[in-house]
Amino acid sequence: MQFAFMSKPSQDLRGLTWIRKGSGLPIGTATANFNKDEDNVRKGKRVVSTSRLDTWFDGGNAAELNEEVVGLGDYGKTLTVLWADSLPEPEEVDDSEEADDENLLPSQRWREHG
């Protein structure tokens, strides 16, 4: 994984963890299977499949995603677009400071209150 961009609705899903640069591809996904054959990438082939939110994102649920994969030719990379017609509504968020502290990583708590 070299780059990931999340839309505003996906950013609003509580508990969803961003895909990090340098992370591997989830096993069994259309993208992982596509990349097993270098010709797919080199020849600019395309695949459309489905996947699940929790396959790609920590903290996700079983919501179904569309997974579109295209090889980028001589560039030697693959572009994957994950999308859904709709995602589950974000959970209600308690606006109290105590609830906010519970959802922060230790390093974030330190920065917020340090």
Secondary structure, DSSP 8 states (H G I E B T S, - for coil): -------HHHHTSTT-----TT----TTSHHHHHHTSHHHHHTT-EEEEEEEHHHHSTT--S-EEEEEEEE-GGG--EEEEEE-S----------SHHHHHHTS-HHHHHHHH-
